[in-house]
Amino acid sequence: MFQPDNPLAPRGPVFDEPWQAQVLAMADAMVRAGHFSSGQWAIALGAALRNAEAHGAPDTEETYYSAALEALETLSDAETEISAADLAERKHAWEEAYHRTPHGKPVVLQPDKFR
């Protein structure tokens, strides 16, 4: 929100999509919980950004947040008990739930799909 008395405050929305805020919040929560360090996060994010650049991705906010998601997934796989297979299964379940959810209704996962 624009704050005329604070010239350093953002002049509009900071994130284009809710998932962008969520990926950074999840990374912060995982650092605070000790699953990985802020240094590991910085290294993983830097590697994901270099990978995006090497593959010709434009220097945009979308590229940045996609790289942040890639870094979070990489660290989750390497530093937690969340495997790449578990993550793929969860993504698939979310996609299925999204497609079966009527417009305007909240997307809900079926709890029996997961251990």
N, C-alpha and C positions, 0 to 999 in steps of 0.2 A: 504494500500500500504506500502510495506517495505521501511523504511527510514534508510539507514545505519548510518546516523549521529544522529539518535534518537533511542537508544536501548529500549525505552519503547513503541515505536510505534508498532502496530500490524504487524506481519510478513506475514500475508495473509488476505484473506477475513474474516471479523468479523462475518458475518452471512452466513449460508448455503443457505438460501432462502430469497427472498424479504419480505415475510410475517413476518418473524422474526423481521426484522427492523421495519416494519410497526406497529406491535403490541406494541413495546416499544415507538415508536413515537406517537402513538395514546394515550397511557397512559400518556406520558409526556404532550401532548397537553391538555388532559382532566384535569390534575393536574393544569397546567398553567391557564386554563379557569375557575378553581374553582369548577369543578363538583365533585371532591373529593380531599382529601389532599394526600401529599406524604406518610404520616403515614398510611392512609387508604390503599393506594396502597401496602405499605410494608406488612401490615397485611394480605391483601387479597392474595398477591403473596406467602407469607409464608404458608398460609393455603392451597393454591392450591398445593404447593410443598409437604407439609406433606401428603395431600390427595393422590398425585401421588405415593409417597413412600409407603403409607399404602396399596395401590393397586398393589404393586410389580413393579412399573415402574422403569426402570434402571436409574441410575444417568448419564444422557446424556444431550447434548445441546437440542435435540429434546424434551425431557421431560421438560426441563426448559422453552422453548418457548411455549410449549403446556400449561404449568401451567400459564405462563404469559397471554396467551389468555383467559384461564379460569378465571383468576383474573379480567381481563378487562371486560369480559362479566358479571361476578358477580357484580362488582361495577357499571357497566352501568345499570344493572337491579335495583340495590338498590338505586343509587344516581342520576339517570337521569330519564327523561320521556321515555327512551327506555325500553320497557318491554321485558320480555323473549319471548313473542309471536311475538313481532315486530322483534326481533333478529332472531328468527327461520324462520319467513317469508322472511327476507332479505337473510339469508343463503340459503334457498331453491331457491330463485330467482337467486342468484349467481351461484348455482349449475346448474340450468336449462340453464342459459346463457352460462356457461362454456361448457356444453355438445352440445349446438347448434352452437358454434363458431368454424369455421374452424381453423385447426392448423396454428399457426403463426399470426393469426389475434387477435386484442385486444378484450377482453371480455367486452361487453356492456350490462348494464341492461336496460330494457324497462322502461322509466320514468313513464308511466301510471300505473305501477304495485303498486306504492306506493302513499300514501296520501300526 
